[in-house]
Amino acid sequence: MGTGSGNQSLVGASNLGILSLSSSGEVTQSAVIGATSALFSGAGRFTLTQANNIATIASSGIGSMSLTNSTNLIVGTVGA
């Protein structure tokens, strides 16, 4: 979905296959994210506290993460 060095705010996305998001800044959201899998990377702080619907998440080198998910969540591998 995107890469950024500053703060980012997601307005929501649904029916995504793989969401890949990298940031060195603050990442927040204002609407639900729906994705089969999501990969978060970069030194940013990810605050995703809507009732998200993500099946599998993975992260690499992130500063911190706060995630709310409305379904069962697998912490695993995303992508190739």
C-alpha positions as CSV (number, residue, x, y, z in Angstrom):
1,M,0.0,0.0,0.0
2,G,2.7,2.5,0.8
3,T,6.0,3.7,2.1
4,G,6.6,6.9,4.0
5,S,9.2,8.7,6.1
6,G,6.7,11.0,7.9
7,N,3.4,10.4,9.7
8,Q,0.7,8.5,7.8
9,S,-3.0,8.1,8.4
10,L,-4.9,5.3,6.8
11,V,-8.6,6.0,5.9
12,G,-9.3,2.3,5.6
13,A,-9.1,-0.4,3.0
14,S,-11.1,-3.6,2.5
15,N,-10.9,-6.8,0.5
16,L,-7.1,-6.5,0.1
17,G,-4.9,-9.5,-0.6
18,I,-1.5,-8.4,0.9
19,L,-1.1,-5.1,2.6
20,S,2.5,-4.0,2.8
21,L,3.2,-0.8,4.7
22,S,6.5,0.7,5.7
23,S,7.1,3.9,7.7
24,S,9.6,5.6,9.9
25,G,6.9,7.9,11.3
26,E,3.6,7.5,13.2
27,V,0.9,5.4,11.4
28,T,-2.7,5.7,12.5
29,Q,-6.1,4.8,11.0
30,S,-9.6,6.3,10.8
31,A,-11.4,3.3,9.3
32,V,-11.2,-0.5,9.3
33,I,-8.5,-2.4,7.3
34,G,-9.6,-5.8,5.8
35,A,-6.8,-7.9,4.3
36,T,-5.8,-11.5,3.9
37,S,-2.3,-10.6,5.2
38,A,-0.4,-7.5,6.3
39,L,3.4,-6.8,6.5
40,F,4.5,-3.8,8.6
41,S,8.1,-2.6,8.4
42,G,10.2,0.5,9.2
43,A,11.1,2.1,12.5
44,G,7.7,3.7,12.8
45,R,5.0,3.4,15.4
46,F,1.9,1.6,14.1
47,T,-1.3,2.4,16.0
48,L,-4.1,0.5,14.3
49,T,-7.0,0.3,16.8
50,Q,-10.1,0.0,14.7
51,A,-12.0,-3.4,14.5
52,N,-9.7,-4.6,11.7
53,N,-10.2,-7.9,9.8
54,I,-6.7,-9.1,9.0
55,A,-6.0,-12.9,8.9
56,T,-2.1,-12.9,9.1
57,I,0.4,-10.3,10.1
58,A,4.2,-10.0,10.1
59,S,6.6,-7.3,10.9
60,S,10.2,-6.3,10.5
61,G,12.1,-3.8,12.5
62,I,9.1,-1.7,13.6
63,G,9.3,0.7,16.5
64,S,6.1,-0.4,18.2
65,M,2.6,-1.7,17.3
66,S,-0.8,-1.5,18.8
67,L,-3.3,-3.6,16.8
68,T,-7.0,-4.4,17.3
69,N,-8.4,-7.2,15.2
70,S,-12.0,-8.4,15.1
71,T,-11.2,-12.0,14.0
72,N,-8.6,-14.7,14.8
73,L,-5.2,-13.5,14.0
74,I,-2.1,-15.4,12.9
75,V,1.3,-13.9,13.5
76,G,3.5,-15.4,10.8
77,T,5.1,-14.9,7.5
78,V,3.7,-12.6,4.7
79,G,4.8,-12.7,1.1
80,A,7.5,-14.7,-0.6
